[in-house]
């Protein structure tokens, strides 16, 4: 029994409250330390991920800045080439009829009858309308009466002359026989001369009356409105019953009338002396263009030109320079040129916009460069050129200016490396690194340009065959 007691396991000791609290506190502290370590690791990883790219980028920027400080500036250049002597010039023009009649009323009255309308074909002298003018008709009747009255005066004067002639013959016979005195002979002769003068005055009165009658008849003829030319009625600005005035309107030039009426004519009506009809001969047309001053010297009479129209793509019309003003306009510095064009098929109409292509040979067209390469300064115009890595500012003389391209007639040579779009670093004597400019920035072949119609040129002209 004692042996069993000795081999029995020891009885467990009772754990105190202090020991339990210490174990719990150690476990809490361990979890806090673990959370802190995790937070520090996450924050450190985030900082590391954001800092490394920024640090790398800063290093690249510093390296690039250091390289730029130690390297030469890069400029884009283009090889300047001599332009072809074959020059093309495209200018805008307006189709104008060679014959056009703006018909106004010469007689004042009411429009009684109209025989034509817009689009009708008329012949020269054809009656277009009638004007009722009672005042003119009354004047014709009055002048006719005056002619008859003056004719009766002539007959009376002739009778007086015959009477005085007979009286003088009798008196003169009696004077020669000494029956009457010389005084009686002189008195009879004077009476004869007076009657003859009265007859002459009567004849002159007849002539004056006939002239007044002819004038009245001429004015009465204007009651009939006729076309002076053969053509097409393109405007009709009068209706039956309208009051028309005999005051003639202003003379029409080659330019279009600003503003139009309901049928295409001037805005003024017949009562204000406006145009009644407009007749145009569509068989013979011409085109007027204004040639810039720099190209005017190459325009010659008889020079062939080509005309194209947007309404007829792919079709060209042949024309010739008929005449020029031989004098430049002081306002626009352009030469007015008339071009005759034939159109047997009647496809062209007055007022159409025409694109006129003119070709000529220029003796010294110059060197073509981009317009951005030209630098205007107070002492002249300059073009930067790179030679052996050094910038040279060449003073040049500008010929034709196409806007995006410029012809240089003096100061450059064929093959010079011209700087495209020069910046502030491009100065005289600056060392640079040249590289070819992209194709989109180089000045290629000059394109024909058009004028704006106000005398200005949108890059007047161009070249081909470079």
Buried (B, 14 or more C-beta within 10 A) or exposed (E): EEEEEEEEEEEEEEEEEEEEEEEEEEEEEEEEEEEEEEEEEEEEEEEEEEEEEEEEEEEEEEEEEEEEEEEEEEBBBBEBBBBBEBBBBBBBBBBBBBBBBBBBBBBBBBBEEBEBEBEBEBEEEBEBBBBBBEEBBEBBEEBBEBBEEBBEBBEEBBEBBEEBBEBBEEBBEBBEEEEBEEEBBEBBBEBBEEBBEBBEEBBEBBEEBBEBBEEBBEBBEBBEBBBEBBBBBBBBBBEEEBBBBBEEBEEBEEEEBEEEBEBBBBBBBBBEBBBBBBBBBBBEBBBBBBBBBBBBEBBEEEBEBBBBBEEEEEEEBEBBBBEBEEEBEEEBBBBBBBBBBEBEEEEBBBEBBBBBBBBBEBEEBBBBBBBBBBBEEEEEBBBBBBEEEEBBBBEBEBBBBBEBBBBBBEBBEEEBBBBBEBEEEBEEEBEBEBEEBEEEEBBEEBBBBBBEEEEEBBBBBBBBEE
